[in-house]
């Protein structure tokens, strides 16, 4: 569109210039100097001047053509490399999620085992969360799952000594920090927060294979002790 406007402009200019030259004659030159000069010289000089005008016209045509084609010539285009954002495959980091796969375990005939180290504090709170730090080792012949079906969690039982409050099964469970293979050990902070009445209690920490059994039912020793529960905000 720009080139079309440039060509049109030069074409109009050139036609206008030619028309002025055609209209130019000895008696009506745009400059009075030339008119006076030619009147004095006579017809011979007029013929000579006409020849000069023709020569001038012929000389101007190539110049105008060069100017037009130069103006219309497309500008040089510099090649620019564009980064498409593509990277080598080895530079791309892909996050893949793998679902942990476990062997099918016959829990009724499996070897069950667990070893716990730690102690029961002598005083715990009835009105806030209590955390008892223990170390537990998987001495079973199968991996303890930390999530999903048949996962292993750490629970507890409690029995009142001077109060009539007890619970065996419906207590808070604490999850393992990760699945434990046979022989592996994990540190767990067992949450105890179900005892709300002050008094002396026997507290028993016991792993549970959810949906199947408590480990103590398979003759696995529990971590237990006598402790006193009372308010920690009084």
Phi, psi and omega per residue, in radians:
X1 nan -0.686 3.134
X2 -1.157 -0.772 3.135
X3 -1.076 -0.672 3.131
X4 -1.081 -0.733 3.140
X5 -1.146 -0.695 -3.141
X6 -1.111 -0.827 -3.135
X7 -1.069 -0.767 -3.128
X8 -1.082 -0.701 3.140
X9 -1.106 -0.830 -3.125
X10 -1.194 -0.578 3.120
X11 -1.132 -0.797 3.132
X12 -1.088 -0.731 3.137
X13 -1.079 -0.745 -3.096
X14 -1.169 -0.778 3.132
X15 -1.070 -0.719 3.125
X16 -1.094 -0.701 3.139
X17 -1.122 -0.771 3.139
X18 -1.100 -0.713 -3.122
X19 -1.110 -0.659 3.107
X20 -1.154 -0.650 3.131
X21 -1.157 -0.701 3.119
X22 -1.094 -0.695 -3.112
X23 -1.308 -0.237 -3.090
X24 -1.270 2.237 3.045
X25 -2.503 -3.139 -3.012
X26 -1.121 -0.624 -3.034
X27 -1.527 -0.376 -3.058
X28 -2.208 0.682 3.014
X29 -1.034 2.523 -3.118
X30 -1.126 -0.368 -3.134
X31 -1.915 2.118 -3.065
X32 -1.092 -0.434 -3.138
X33 -1.026 -0.795 -3.138
X34 -1.152 -0.649 3.134
X35 -1.094 -0.815 3.134
X36 -1.114 -0.750 -3.105
X37 -1.056 -0.787 -3.082
X38 -1.268 -0.546 3.082
X39 -1.097 -0.619 3.138
X40 -1.282 -0.599 -3.061
X41 -1.387 -0.467 3.115
X42 1.568 -2.984 -3.047
X43 -1.136 -0.599 -3.114
X44 -1.062 -0.796 3.117
X45 -1.172 -0.565 3.104
X46 -1.101 -0.721 3.104
X47 -1.115 -0.722 3.120
X48 -1.108 -0.737 3.140
X49 -1.154 -0.651 3.091
X50 -1.084 -0.682 3.097
X51 -1.106 -0.679 3.123
X52 -1.141 -0.673 3.136
X53 -1.140 -0.744 3.105
X54 -1.069 -0.754 3.125
X55 -1.081 -0.701 3.123
X56 -1.094 -0.729 3.133
X57 -1.105 -0.819 -3.121
X58 -1.088 -0.657 -3.135
X59 -1.209 -0.583 -3.088
X60 -1.316 -0.472 -3.092
X61 -1.044 -0.897 3.131
X62 -1.057 -0.663 -3.126
X63 -1.108 -0.769 3.127
X64 -1.138 -0.687 3.121
X65 -1.111 -0.764 3.111
X66 -1.060 -0.756 -3.136
X67 -1.085 -0.733 -3.127
X68 -1.130 -0.853 -3.100
X69 -1.176 -0.581 3.092
X70 -1.165 -0.726 3.138
X71 -1.181 -0.549 -3.094
X72 -1.546 -0.162 -3.111
X73 -1.142 2.380 -3.140
X74 -1.141 2.444 3.113
X75 -1.141 2.568 3.136
X76 -1.163 2.394 -3.099
X77 -1.847 2.129 3.125
X78 -1.535 2.299 -3.125
X79 -1.290 2.225 -3.132
X80 -2.037 2.193 3.099
X81 -1.350 2.240 -3.122
X82 -1.901 2.247 3.102
X83 -1.386 2.006 -3.099
X84 -1.449 -0.087 3.130
X85 1.451 0.070 3.136
X86 -1.367 2.433 -3.139
X87 -2.198 2.788 3.087
X88 -1.133 2.620 -3.082
X89 -1.067 -0.635 -3.090
X90 -1.288 -0.147 3.103
X91 -1.698 -0.112 -3.115
X92 -1.643 2.175 3.121
X93 -1.677 2.144 -3.136
X94 -1.994 2.315 3.119
X95 -1.659 2.110 -3.129
X96 -2.022 2.353 3.117
X97 -1.771 2.198 -3.137
X98 -1.942 2.263 3.076
X99 -1.474 2.216 -3.097
X100 -1.174 2.308 -3.094
X101 -1.898 2.282 3.133
X102 -2.059 2.627 3.040
X103 -1.260 2.637 3.065
X104 -1.229 2.240 -3.054
X105 -1.967 2.320 3.006
X106 -1.564 1.573 -3.009
X107 -1.153 -0.437 -3.135
X108 -1.198 -0.520 -3.116
X109 -1.952 0.068 -3.124
X110 -1.333 2.771 3.060
X111 -1.474 2.123 -3.078
X112 -1.836 2.309 3.117
X113 -2.846 2.582 3.090
X114 -2.767 2.464 3.057
X115 -2.150 2.259 -3.121
X116 -2.124 2.461 3.082
X117 -2.202 2.392 -3.125
X118 2.668 -2.967 3.129
X119 -2.640 2.784 3.116
X120 -1.638 2.141 3.114
X121 -1.055 2.704 -3.109
X122 -1.395 -0.287 3.132
X123 -2.420 2.326 3.088
X124 -2.375 2.860 -3.012
X125 -1.705 2.502 3.069
X126 -1.582 -0.303 -3.031
X127 -2.084 0.367 3.054
X128 -2.746 2.916 -3.133
X129 -1.260 2.441 3.060
X130 -2.008 2.416 3.114
X131 -2.150 2.157 3.126
X132 -1.939 2.066 -3.063
X133 -1.488 2.216 3.123
X134 -2.365 2.852 2.948
X135 -2.013 2.295 -3.113
X136 -2.237 2.360 -3.122
X137 -2.026 2.364 3.099
X138 -1.438 1.903 3.073
X139 -1.877 0.285 3.058
X140 -1.408 3.041 3.094
X141 -1.755 0.338 3.103
X142 -2.463 2.831 -3.137
X143 -1.372 2.354 3.045
X144 -1.439 2.116 3.107
X145 -1.418 2.428 3.127
X146 -1.640 -0.090 3.126
X147 -2.732 2.914 3.099
X148 1.442 -2.865 -3.099
X149 -1.217 2.443 3.120
X150 1.003 0.684 3.070
X151 -1.381 2.777 3.111
X152 -1.794 2.235 3.057
X153 -2.267 2.933 -3.127
X154 -1.857 2.105 3.107
X155 -2.107 -2.909 3.131
X156 -2.763 2.864 3.034
X157 -2.175 2.704 3.043
X158 -2.502 2.603 -3.116
X159 -2.392 2.176 3.116
X160 -1.236 2.435 3.116
X161 -1.673 -0.823 3.113
X162 -1.975 0.133 3.086
X163 -2.319 2.735 -3.069
X164 -1.716 1.083 3.111
X165 -2.327 2.189 3.136
X166 -2.567 2.697 3.045
X167 -2.720 2.321 -3.130
X168 -1.821 -0.861 -2.932
X169 -1.857 -0.581 -2.997
X170 -1.657 1.087 3.114
X171 -2.069 2.930 -3.128
X172 -1.133 2.438 3.072
X173 -1.874 2.541 3.069
X174 -2.026 2.269 -3.096
X175 -1.411 2.733 3.046
X176 -1.303 2.674 3.098
X177 -1.184 -0.256 3.132
X178 3.134 2.951 3.116
X179 -1.126 2.437 -3.105
X180 -1.982 2.125 3.062
X181 -1.415 2.832 3.107
X182 -0.937 2.273 3.137
X183 1.610 -0.225 -3.125
X184 -1.476 2.645 -3.111
X185 -2.126 2.515 3.111
X186 -2.352 2.616 3.037
X187 -1.712 2.249 -3.074
X188 -2.288 2.375 3.007
X189 -1.743 1.804 -3.037
X190 -1.352 2.191 -3.136
X191 -1.482 2.215 3.081
X192 -2.158 2.007 -3.095
X193 -2.624 0.357 -3.091
X194 -1.699 -0.214 -3.090
X195 -1.623 2.017 -3.063
X196 -2.024 -0.037 3.122
X197 -1.958 2.308 -3.102
X198 -1.224 2.670 -3.122
X199 2.593 3.140 3.102
X200 -1.599 2.384 -3.121
X201 -2.387 2.661 2.900
X202 -1.686 2.145 -3.106
X203 -1.937 2.230 -3.102
X204 -2.135 2.057 3.095
X205 -1.593 2.264 -2.959
X206 -2.543 2.165 3.028
X207 -1.177 2.649 3.126
X208 -2.353 2.322 2.993
X209 -1.590 1.760 -2.957
X210 -0.981 2.311 3.122
X211 1.522 -0.131 -3.087
X212 -2.196 -1.128 -3.049
X213 -2.875 2.772 2.902
X214 -1.416 2.557 -3.119
X215 -1.121 -0.542 -3.140
X216 -1.110 -0.426 3.105
X217 -1.254 -0.198 3.084
X218 -1.854 0.413 3.103
X219 1.150 0.534 3.059
X220 -1.601 2.193 -3.099
X221 -1.079 2.457 3.087
X222 -1.637 2.837 2.998
X223 -1.683 1.953 -3.020
X224 -2.361 2.832 3.113
X225 -3.033 2.877 3.136
X226 -1.678 2.324 -3.089
X227 -2.509 2.773 3.120
X228 -1.900 2.271 3.100
X229 -1.847 2.358 3.067
X230 -2.768 3.030 -3.127
X231 -1.216 2.470 3.106
X232 -1.829 0.082 -3.130
X233 -1.935 -0.082 3.136
X234 -1.285 nan nan
